């Protein structure tokens, strides 16, 4: 098994595990929700809302990282099979601005 294929498979499995764990945790938090008992004091209400907000943020981050890992693993697998291209590698100095600058330099050399 080639290195890129092994990396792709490992990234896909880890990403899938993160996603499954995230959805399991989100479901368990959803089923355990007892509701908030709000009071008239603003400070105590904010203190009640911070822990659930932190949990939601962490679950969102885990889901985001899991989906990124899974997509990158699938990209590696596609490249290995020859049906895809690497879309997450950026070569420095290649782009529209670089091509325009090179074109201007070529024009200046022709004019000189």
Secondary structure as the mmCIF struct_conf table of DSSP 4:
data_model
#
loop_
_struct_conf.conf_type_id
_struct_conf.id
_struct_conf.beg_label_comp_id
_struct_conf.beg_label_asym_id
_struct_conf.beg_label_seq_id
_struct_conf.end_label_comp_id
_struct_conf.end_label_asym_id
_struct_conf.end_label_seq_id
HELX_RH_AL_P HELX_RH_AL_P1 UNK A 3 UNK A 31
TURN_TY1_P TURN_TY1_P1 UNK A 32 UNK A 32
BEND BEND1 UNK A 40 UNK A 40
HELX_RH_AL_P HELX_RH_AL_P2 UNK A 42 UNK A 81
TURN_TY1_P TURN_TY1_P2 UNK A 82 UNK A 82
BEND BEND2 UNK A 83 UNK A 83
BEND BEND3 UNK A 88 UNK A 88
TURN_TY1_P TURN_TY1_P3 UNK A 92 UNK A 93
BEND BEND4 UNK A 95 UNK A 95
HELX_RH_AL_P HELX_RH_AL_P3 UNK A 96 UNK A 111
#
